Amino acid sequence: MIIAIDGPAGSGKSTIAREVAARFGFAKLDTGAMYRSVALTALQRGVSLDETDAVAELARTISITFGSEQHGNVSVFVDGVDVSDAIRTAEVDRNVSAAAANPGVRAAMLAPQRLFAQDRDVVAEGRDVGTVVFPHAELKLFLTADPRERARRRVLQRHEGQIVDPAVLETEIDETLADIERRDALDSQRDTAPLTCADDAMRIDSTSYTIDEIVQQIGELINERR
Ligand code: DC
């Protein structure tokens, strides 16, 4: 069974996919981590993200694999090297949309994504998993959330376990909001596989529900469709 979860940054996809994977025994496929890995490798090798052919070639030749779960996150490897932390830096954030908009990169990611889901139950999260990668997924969700709430979640996640001055938090939320809106625009307006809700996806606004409520609802749908 395949569950496809799409939506913009900070809409709660990763948290929900992680919970679904843990509670119902699905393998989690983080497709964003794959685009991040391509962007990171290009940066490391000094290949400009504007050099579309060179970046596509790089995407075709590197091997991106997933390891075991650590602190609720699945580790990511490029050619055997653990890049789990390196793909989450601000520099990769700034460059990943260009990698993800490259049609050659997207084409290179399709086969490994589908292979991952060949012999097991998978919950896949991304921007096009319900529309392009797994158009026949048994269950499709499109998660949204108020943009400021998404920015707030990102900032709180960054400072998890720390005490931070509320004024500093507000400034960071403003900055993150601008970044989120820029990335949403790039991801939704690109020509190849833009972020869009599949016709047969359930649209859920995660601002109005707790993670637990959404996961419970998914659990009911899994039981119905199994
Ligand atoms: O979900 P994320 O923030 O880790 O995604 C990183 C980038 O990759 C983001 O700009 C959107 C893009 N992406 C994509 O284009 N298609 C996917 N299936 C997943 C992510």
Residues whose N, C-alpha, C, O or C-beta is under 5 A from the ligand:
A	BS01	DC	A9 T31 G32 A33 Y35 V96 S97 A100 E125 G126 R127 D128 V129 D187
